[in-house]
């Protein structure tokens, strides 16, 4: 099995793959901003106007001239003439003359003349038109100035950003209701293997249903790509090459999930090597599960051969497929993997020199998370159904003992 | 401001709210399994057949009778007659007689007679029909038995589970291509406030664009609900009550985002108290941002009044709206919040007796994550755009010092 002669550590394999993949010109499309969640921005967004667009009060209180409050105290309050309650959502249309004050609400526009807002609790209306202020206030206190948050022309969201809810909200605050984002890269998905049938079919005795086409589609979608299914191809080189060439021409990337036999995997590798140069970069990754992984770049397009085993395919796709789609999108977001800390409730053996990802189930004991390793013989998908996450055991570690504090990557 | 008289700690407020909300009969619908990601299952899934459906090899090797290998060693191999290469995906149709072996691939069906598989590396074909085996092998070694993973009728996915990619894959392995899931609860979203205009409009001087309708819609969708927008209602009690009654009748839950003024918030609370009993449960939460939050249950339906401030609304919705939708869906998944560990790069002051959520920006320094607190005067949405996550400072903590290891909840 030549494929196992040059096993690479997973993150080294990923670097080789991503470094060889050229950064393409990312095609874009204009879509409604409300539909742009998780899409990737292709142009910097510059503020079309300042925020706020007018000076606003940050509290409920009284708009005053700060100088009218100097020296005020509980025992010797400043007396100021109360003139009006200011409306929300419009220019108050009055000027605060020296010695006068007006009631203003949080978010209300600061009227002409006023330069500060006394909080409600530091003043009291003692008659219909007479306000007592019990504390001195500084100029601009409780006021946010026009443009203080964002100035016109300021770069507020950068090209390459994957839009989250705050970004969508920020675009709305400028009235930007349409936005140019990266087109979803088309990712071809092919399953091969003589033992595989489509999930809606009843397998003949000796066959199993194809899970990977579905799970890989969902991973591609989650990463921001558009999965294009090319179905199940039998382990026949001519046929596989024909379907693959079509997929390679029509899409921006190709994902194979091979059958579970060595010959099916070898076939995948032979076909990939005919697609273009430089071709196969990594053939076999020092990782469990997922050893028989193939990473290739063919004439500028990424091609990944995933293990046929559904659990291996999912673990490997989390690492390689997501990063591939990210690069195709021109995404620049930080790679932040959220985890949950937990105490291991059983020992996990692991072989040095190999990265392991072990599924665990989480349970909470008096506010503390514990992680129960899921041991299993076959790589059945239902072992992942029982799992809440995966524990990564780096190659230099030879197993983890019960009681160790670990970080669980959620599934 | 009566609303601040009885501030509740956030998690106590959440418990009161969820405990008062009755668990409803969850309406269901049948949809294609491939579209069921993040939907919630309404019935347990029982395995319609065993997995695997036939005994399979877990390695590439030779199917044998284990007893033929007893006593074998490197120096004294067992000689076994090689009879065939077994096909993938079908019944091999042969019987392994005593003293014979057949080549089998990973995932291939174990033929009659055979009860173990010798790995390729522990055997060698020395002539066309003669195999040397260098190690003894036990019965069932490298074999996964029919039904060993899952037995017929076994409960494989529980009602109330939110379907992730592994669950979708698991359903596919049984050929379950349609599935009954909870209908998405309809969540009405109303914005009030005289200073608010729709995002596609140009605000008059003194107005701001409505961000919350959009961000709350996205939060509701993410949680698994269907947002129904009822637009912006001016701060007029009769008008607000009319629109609210309509929303309350047509939907399973109502979310308000009030204007930023105290009077707009008071109006929301008055209107909610007219919808049904028991009505307002919590009026004001001891949290920053998000103090002016209203939680109510009216005639069995949940109603939430969110702060008008877009940052506060988002932080509060992460806690209360998501849990509300989860209960409406009958979801039973564990509440696991993934975080990322980081060292704080600056001090964060905080007042004892109040839960704070402070936005931070993450950066990586030589493989270590650091979290930079984002200090700001106004609660502008672009402060969240700069943020990667939030740091929760519980009420008993009075601030955090630079250098402290913290957990960041990603946005």
Interface residues (C-beta under 8 A of the other chain):
Chain A: X1 X33 X34 X37 X51 X52 X53 X54 X56 X58 X60 X87 X88 X89 X90 X91 X92 X105 X106 X107 X108 X109 X120 X144 X148 X149 X150 X156 X157 X164 X165 X166 X167 X168 X169 X170 X172 X173 X174 X175 X177 X193 X194 X195 X196 X199 X200 X201 X202 X203 X204 X205 X206 X207 X208 X209 X210 X211 X212 X214 X215 X217 X218 X219 X222 X235 X259 X260 X261 X262 X263 X264 X308 X310 X314 X334 X336 X337 X338 X339 X340 X341 X362 X363 X364 X369 X376 X377 X378 X380 X381 X382 X383 X384 X385 X387 X388 X407 X410 X411
Chain B: X1 X33 X34 X37 X51 X52 X53 X54 X56 X58 X60 X87 X88 X89 X90 X91 X92 X105 X106 X107 X108 X109 X120 X144 X148 X149 X150 X156 X157 X164 X165 X166 X167 X168 X169 X170 X172 X173 X174 X175 X177 X193 X194 X195 X196 X199 X200 X201 X202 X203 X204 X205 X206 X207 X208 X209 X210 X211 X212 X214 X215 X217 X218 X219 X222 X235 X259 X260 X261 X262 X263 X264 X308 X310 X314 X334 X336 X337 X338 X339 X340 X341 X362 X363 X364 X369 X376 X377 X378 X380 X381 X382 X383 X384 X385 X387 X388 X407 X410 X411
